[in-house]
Amino acid sequence: QVQLVESGGGLVQPWGSLRLSCAASGSIFRFSTMGWYRQAPGKQRELVAVIGSGGVTNYPDSVKGRFTISRDNAKSTVYLQMNRLKPEDTAVYYCNVLSGGSSVYPWGPGTQVTVSS
């Protein structure tokens, strides 16, 4: 069983930046596709960034050019650098292993990101 622990969230002003981290337990990390998701109040959880085991990344249009996902296999950690944040980016952010386009493991606690002046 893989455990996922997110950190790095907080309160930031519009146009600000945050860097989120997700530490994963287990030895499969380096072979896994990893994704960052977010869930805003009253909305469904949505996928905002994906990184394959080889480092190929993908983003939806809503965050493309502002968010960057990266990974450190030695630390079993995936990161999400978020720049030019907007109020609509406010959400709880989660990470997970992806397989076939779907999340695999139980969700971690997430980390709250609030963008507000």
ChimeraX commands (.cxc) that place a marker at each C-alpha (Angstrom):
marker #1 position 0.00,0.00,0.00 radius 0.5
marker #1 position 1.33,3.42,-0.98 radius 0.5
marker #1 position 0.80,6.37,1.32 radius 0.5
marker #1 position 0.76,9.89,-0.03 radius 0.5
marker #1 position 1.35,13.02,2.02 radius 0.5
marker #1 position 0.95,16.46,0.50 radius 0.5
marker #1 position 2.41,19.68,1.88 radius 0.5
marker #1 position 3.25,23.24,0.94 radius 0.5
marker #1 position -0.16,24.83,0.67 radius 0.5
marker #1 position -1.15,28.13,2.20 radius 0.5
marker #1 position -2.66,31.55,1.65 radius 0.5
marker #1 position -1.24,33.53,-1.25 radius 0.5
marker #1 position -2.23,36.69,-3.06 radius 0.5
marker #1 position -3.31,36.63,-6.70 radius 0.5
marker #1 position -0.31,36.45,-9.06 radius 0.5
marker #1 position 1.70,34.82,-6.27 radius 0.5
marker #1 position 3.48,31.46,-6.29 radius 0.5
marker #1 position 3.50,28.27,-4.22 radius 0.5
marker #1 position 5.38,25.00,-4.45 radius 0.5
marker #1 position 3.58,21.87,-3.34 radius 0.5
marker #1 position 5.26,18.61,-2.42 radius 0.5
marker #1 position 3.94,15.07,-2.27 radius 0.5
marker #1 position 5.94,12.37,-0.54 radius 0.5
marker #1 position 5.09,8.81,-1.49 radius 0.5
marker #1 position 5.97,5.69,0.44 radius 0.5
marker #1 position 6.76,2.44,-1.32 radius 0.5
marker #1 position 9.29,1.34,-3.90 radius 0.5
marker #1 position 7.12,1.72,-6.98 radius 0.5
marker #1 position 7.37,5.50,-7.15 radius 0.5
marker #1 position 10.08,5.67,-9.79 radius 0.5
marker #1 position 8.07,3.47,-12.15 radius 0.5
marker #1 position 4.78,5.26,-11.63 radius 0.5
marker #1 position 2.94,8.00,-13.45 radius 0.5
marker #1 position 2.08,10.66,-10.88 radius 0.5
marker #1 position -0.64,13.27,-10.94 radius 0.5
marker #1 position -1.72,16.34,-9.02 radius 0.5
marker #1 position -5.44,16.87,-8.53 radius 0.5
marker #1 position -7.46,19.61,-6.91 radius 0.5
marker #1 position -10.94,19.86,-5.49 radius 0.5
marker #1 position -12.65,23.17,-4.90 radius 0.5
marker #1 position -15.69,23.45,-2.60 radius 0.5
marker #1 position -18.79,22.07,-4.29 radius 0.5
marker #1 position -16.85,20.83,-7.31 radius 0.5
marker #1 position -15.52,17.49,-8.50 radius 0.5
marker #1 position -11.89,16.62,-8.11 radius 0.5
marker #1 position -9.97,17.50,-11.28 radius 0.5
marker #1 position -6.57,16.47,-12.61 radius 0.5
marker #1 position -4.24,19.45,-13.06 radius 0.5
marker #1 position -0.86,17.92,-13.85 radius 0.5
marker #1 position 0.64,14.58,-14.85 radius 0.5
marker #1 position 4.21,13.37,-15.04 radius 0.5
marker #1 position 5.21,10.01,-16.44 radius 0.5
marker #1 position 8.00,7.82,-15.15 radius 0.5
marker #1 position 10.22,9.19,-17.92 radius 0.5
marker #1 position 9.40,12.81,-17.12 radius 0.5
marker #1 position 6.85,13.58,-19.83 radius 0.5
marker #1 position 4.30,16.07,-18.50 radius 0.5
marker #1 position 0.76,17.07,-19.39 radius 0.5
marker #1 position -1.57,19.83,-18.20 radius 0.5
marker #1 position -5.11,21.01,-18.87 radius 0.5
marker #1 position -5.49,24.41,-20.51 radius 0.5
marker #1 position -6.64,25.95,-17.23 radius 0.5
marker #1 position -3.14,25.70,-15.71 radius 0.5
marker #1 position -0.86,25.28,-18.74 radius 0.5
marker #1 position 1.96,27.79,-18.66 radius 0.5
marker #1 position 1.42,28.53,-14.95 radius 0.5
marker #1 position 1.88,25.13,-13.24 radius 0.5
marker #1 position 4.91,22.86,-13.54 radius 0.5
marker #1 position 5.05,19.30,-12.25 radius 0.5
marker #1 position 8.37,17.65,-11.49 radius 0.5
marker #1 position 9.67,14.62,-9.64 radius 0.5
marker #1 position 12.64,13.49,-7.61 radius 0.5
marker #1 position 12.77,9.70,-7.74 radius 0.5
marker #1 position 15.55,9.53,-5.16 radius 0.5
marker #1 position 13.23,11.20,-2.66 radius 0.5
marker #1 position 10.01,9.55,-3.92 radius 0.5
marker #1 position 8.58,13.04,-4.13 radius 0.5
marker #1 position 6.57,14.86,-6.76 radius 0.5
marker #1 position 6.31,18.65,-6.83 radius 0.5
marker #1 position 3.88,21.19,-8.24 radius 0.5
marker #1 position 5.24,24.67,-8.85 radius 0.5
marker #1 position 2.32,27.06,-9.20 radius 0.5
marker #1 position 2.91,30.54,-10.57 radius 0.5
marker #1 position 0.59,33.46,-11.41 radius 0.5
marker #1 position -2.05,32.00,-9.11 radius 0.5
marker #1 position -5.67,33.03,-9.53 radius 0.5
marker #1 position -8.56,32.97,-7.06 radius 0.5
marker #1 position -10.07,30.12,-9.08 radius 0.5
marker #1 position -7.03,28.00,-8.20 radius 0.5
marker #1 position -8.28,27.89,-4.61 radius 0.5
marker #1 position -8.79,24.24,-3.70 radius 0.5
marker #1 position -7.43,21.32,-1.75 radius 0.5
marker #1 position -4.61,19.78,-3.76 radius 0.5
marker #1 position -3.89,16.06,-3.78 radius 0.5
marker #1 position -1.44,13.75,-5.51 radius 0.5
marker #1 position -1.83,10.14,-6.56 radius 0.5
marker #1 position -0.42,7.41,-8.72 radius 0.5
marker #1 position -2.18,7.14,-12.06 radius 0.5
marker #1 position -2.91,3.99,-14.01 radius 0.5
marker #1 position -5.09,3.97,-17.09 radius 0.5
marker #1 position -5.90,7.60,-16.43 radius 0.5
marker #1 position -7.37,6.95,-13.00 radius 0.5
marker #1 position -6.08,7.37,-9.47 radius 0.5
marker #1 position -4.89,4.19,-7.82 radius 0.5
marker #1 position -4.43,4.63,-4.09 radius 0.5
marker #1 position -6.43,6.07,-1.20 radius 0.5
marker #1 position -6.25,9.82,-1.07 radius 0.5
marker #1 position -3.90,11.56,1.31 radius 0.5
marker #1 position -4.94,14.50,3.48 radius 0.5
marker #1 position -4.31,17.02,0.72 radius 0.5
marker #1 position -3.00,20.53,1.18 radius 0.5
marker #1 position -5.16,23.64,1.11 radius 0.5
marker #1 position -4.30,26.40,-1.35 radius 0.5
marker #1 position -6.17,29.67,-0.94 radius 0.5
marker #1 position -5.63,32.50,-3.40 radius 0.5
marker #1 position -7.06,35.72,-2.07 radius 0.5
marker #1 position -6.17,39.34,-1.55 radius 0.5
marker link #1:1,2 radius 0.2
marker link #1:2,3 radius 0.2
marker link #1:3,4 radius 0.2
marker link #1:4,5 radius 0.2
marker link #1:5,6 radius 0.2
marker link #1:6,7 radius 0.2
marker link #1:7,8 radius 0.2
marker link #1:8,9 radius 0.2
marker link #1:9,10 radius 0.2
marker link #1:10,11 radius 0.2
marker link #1:11,12 radius 0.2
marker link #1:12,13 radius 0.2
marker link #1:13,14 radius 0.2
marker link #1:14,15 radius 0.2
marker link #1:15,16 radius 0.2
marker link #1:16,17 radius 0.2
marker link #1:17,18 radius 0.2
marker link #1:18,19 radius 0.2
marker link #1:19,20 radius 0.2
marker link #1:20,21 radius 0.2
marker link #1:21,22 radius 0.2
marker link #1:22,23 radius 0.2
marker link #1:23,24 radius 0.2
marker link #1:24,25 radius 0.2
marker link #1:25,26 radius 0.2
marker link #1:26,27 radius 0.2
marker link #1:27,28 radius 0.2
marker link #1:28,29 radius 0.2
marker link #1:29,30 radius 0.2
marker link #1:30,31 radius 0.2
marker link #1:31,32 radius 0.2
marker link #1:32,33 radius 0.2
marker link #1:33,34 radius 0.2
marker link #1:34,35 radius 0.2
marker link #1:35,36 radius 0.2
marker link #1:36,37 radius 0.2
marker link #1:37,38 radius 0.2
marker link #1:38,39 radius 0.2
marker link #1:39,40 radius 0.2
marker link #1:40,41 radius 0.2
marker link #1:41,42 radius 0.2
marker link #1:42,43 radius 0.2
marker link #1:43,44 radius 0.2
marker link #1:44,45 radius 0.2
marker link #1:45,46 radius 0.2
marker link #1:46,47 radius 0.2
marker link #1:47,48 radius 0.2
marker link #1:48,49 radius 0.2
marker link #1:49,50 radius 0.2
marker link #1:50,51 radius 0.2
marker link #1:51,52 radius 0.2
marker link #1:52,53 radius 0.2
marker link #1:53,54 radius 0.2
marker link #1:54,55 radius 0.2
marker link #1:55,56 radius 0.2
marker link #1:56,57 radius 0.2
marker link #1:57,58 radius 0.2
marker link #1:58,59 radius 0.2
marker link #1:59,60 radius 0.2
marker link #1:60,61 radius 0.2
marker link #1:61,62 radius 0.2
marker link #1:62,63 radius 0.2
marker link #1:63,64 radius 0.2
marker link #1:64,65 radius 0.2
marker link #1:65,66 radius 0.2
marker link #1:66,67 radius 0.2
marker link #1:67,68 radius 0.2
marker link #1:68,69 radius 0.2
marker link #1:69,70 radius 0.2
marker link #1:70,71 radius 0.2
marker link #1:71,72 radius 0.2
marker link #1:72,73 radius 0.2
marker link #1:73,74 radius 0.2
marker link #1:74,75 radius 0.2
marker link #1:75,76 radius 0.2
marker link #1:76,77 radius 0.2
marker link #1:77,78 radius 0.2
marker link #1:78,79 radius 0.2
marker link #1:79,80 radius 0.2
marker link #1:80,81 radius 0.2
marker link #1:81,82 radius 0.2
marker link #1:82,83 radius 0.2
marker link #1:83,84 radius 0.2
marker link #1:84,85 radius 0.2
marker link #1:85,86 radius 0.2
marker link #1:86,87 radius 0.2
marker link #1:87,88 radius 0.2
marker link #1:88,89 radius 0.2
marker link #1:89,90 radius 0.2
marker link #1:90,91 radius 0.2
marker link #1:91,92 radius 0.2
marker link #1:92,93 radius 0.2
marker link #1:93,94 radius 0.2
marker link #1:94,95 radius 0.2
marker link #1:95,96 radius 0.2
marker link #1:96,97 radius 0.2
marker link #1:97,98 radius 0.2
marker link #1:98,99 radius 0.2
marker link #1:99,100 radius 0.2
marker link #1:100,101 radius 0.2
marker link #1:101,102 radius 0.2
marker link #1:102,103 radius 0.2
marker link #1:103,104 radius 0.2
marker link #1:104,105 radius 0.2
marker link #1:105,106 radius 0.2
marker link #1:106,107 radius 0.2
marker link #1:107,108 radius 0.2
marker link #1:108,109 radius 0.2
marker link #1:109,110 radius 0.2
marker link #1:110,111 radius 0.2
marker link #1:111,112 radius 0.2
marker link #1:112,113 radius 0.2
marker link #1:113,114 radius 0.2
marker link #1:114,115 radius 0.2
marker link #1:115,116 radius 0.2
marker link #1:116,117 radius 0.2
view
